Amino acid sequence: MESLLEIRDMSAGYDKEVILRDVNLAVQPNDFIGVIGPNGGGKTTLLKTLLGLLPPIKGEIVFNESMREGAHHHIGYLPQVNRIDKKFPITVFDVVRSGLMSRKRLIGRYSRMENEQANSLLEEMGIAGLKKKAVGELSGGQLQRVLLCRALVNRPKLLILDEPNTYVDNQFERELYERLRKLNDKMAILLVSHDVGTITSYVKTIACVNRTLHYHPSNKISTEQLAAYECPIQIISHGQIPHTVLMQHDH
Amino acid sequence: MDNLASIFHFGFFQNAFWAALMASITCGLVGTYIVSRRIVFISGGITHASFGGIGLGYFLGIDPILGALGFGVLSALGIEFFTRKADVREDSAIAMLWAFGMALGIIFVYLTPGYAPNLMSYLFGNILTVSQGNLLFMGLISLGVIAFFITFFRMILFVSFDEEFALTNNAPVRLFNMVLISLVALTIVMNIRVVGIILVMSLLTIPQAIANIFTRNFGTMMILSVIFAFIGSMAGLLLSYSFNIPSGASIIFALVILFGVLKLISVGVKRIF
């Protein structure tokens, strides 16, 4: 199997309510997939099944061998930043190092090499000076960077980002997308976003999630196509977005 | 001052000293977990549910603390289980358990023929009447708590800070939640003897609030909480002895004063610099 993982005929949801039906998706090692769709359409459900937080009701997710080697996890995960309790007494360094926990045994300390890994990542992200700060002292963009370090410190093969463009300023957003583009050389990226306009210019392919999943193997997508995918709700609710999408499609 | 120094020679005071030390250590460690994880309300529910066990102890003629231990641990695991599995609002479930435990306790105490001795000491605590047997019980729980928090410190921090992320990393989140909530229950029950049911929650939260003035690091917060809890307990103990007032109330009084003074100083210092 060449793809990192394949979702096969999967249905997923909670208790009695099926949210996603008959989803099929293969993630290649160098993919950069933008996941778009209306709220309540199943973007979060898709993420949860990929992360192993929610078992599928029907169908399966098959990981290839490289995703299963070793005892540790090969998926890096950046949750929505507002899910983090900013009052929690924890330092930036401890947050970043915690990304290594799936490699660790139950007890013991972080090794010198692991500490260096965390340090160099903080350096690379330009936030080495924040190392000893508590998460509560950070701005939204800084916390986002810290969480990105936590997701990357384990050197994942697949990076999953949940709405990384909320609660951050425009400059950070651009910086983030440029960084993701570089990271894409080393790993597959799956980016969930409500902001269709911005992400289409960075991602390689688009997955439209609305109760089911429509895969669009390029980043050029028109409003008509979105409508055909029954994925139009976000476009209509955000006035400026249809123009952006059409423009990129035209040239 | 001679007077105060001389009380250290009394056996009851030596017991009280060790009880205060163990209360400070357990409340410092477990309380930091409770406050960081925002499960103060859950812990309050466990505390009051254990009063049902105290009543049952009187009714059956066994040590009320044993009854409290059973009710405490069962209600802790019950809350942990029901808020996940059953479709019940967490706060409503806890409030119900809170009141149900108290109601059961009152019913049992009233059904017990004759007078219920020491009932007040369970409600308000009395560190000056802690016995050798109590100390042994407290010592065992303290050792368990210390050993667990030192051994699994990193995993506790990992699971508490971002449970969902820990789950995606295949961490044993459920197991740790169960063990930790049980340790919360054990700590609460063992400290009922010291400050009483009504005040035990403050011993699990005020030292942490004081520590939070100085640090936002999980480990440092634990150590500072232990220190402040001990200062507060000893000050309260001396107050209690000097003015002949209940020890639980005087310990909490000392802790709140300590918090107020240090908070004012820290605000003042920040203003100046």
Contacts between the chains, C-beta under 8 A, distances in Angstrom:
chain1	res1	chain2	res2	distance
A	51	B	167	7.9
A	51	B	168	4.4
A	52	B	167	7.6
A	52	B	168	6.3
A	52	B	170	7.5
A	53	B	164	6.7
A	53	B	167	5.7
A	53	B	168	6.4
A	73	B	168	7.0
A	73	B	169	5.3
A	73	B	170	6.4
A	75	B	168	6.9
A	77	B	165	6.3
A	77	B	168	5.2
A	79	B	162	7.2
A	79	B	164	6.4
A	79	B	165	6.4
A	83	B	162	7.6
A	83	B	164	7.0
A	84	B	162	6.5
A	85	B	38	7.2
A	85	B	161	7.5
A	88	B	36	5.5
A	88	B	160	7.5
A	88	B	161	5.4
A	88	B	218	7.9
A	89	B	32	7.6
A	89	B	36	5.6
A	89	B	212	7.1
A	89	B	215	7.0
A	89	B	216	4.7
A	89	B	217	5.8
A	89	B	218	4.9
A	89	B	221	4.9
A	90	B	157	6.7
A	90	B	161	5.3
A	90	B	216	7.7
A	90	B	217	7.2
A	90	B	218	5.6
A	91	B	216	7.5
A	91	B	217	5.5
A	94	B	157	6.6
A	94	B	217	7.8
A	94	B	218	7.4
A	95	B	161	7.1
A	98	B	157	7.3
A	98	B	158	5.0
A	98	B	161	6.9
A	98	B	162	7.8
A	98	B	165	7.6
A	101	B	154	7.5
A	101	B	155	7.5
A	101	B	158	5.0
A	101	B	166	7.3
A	101	B	169	5.5
A	101	B	171	6.2
A	102	B	169	3.9
A	102	B	170	6.0
A	102	B	171	7.4
A	104	B	154	7.5
A	106	B	152	6.8
A	106	B	155	6.1
A	106	B	172	7.8
A	107	B	151	5.5
A	107	B	152	6.5
A	107	B	154	7.8
A	107	B	155	7.7
A	108	B	154	7.9
A	109	B	154	7.5
A	110	B	154	7.7
A	134	B	216	3.2
A	134	B	217	6.9
A	136	B	216	6.0
A	137	B	216	7.3
A	150	B	165	7.6
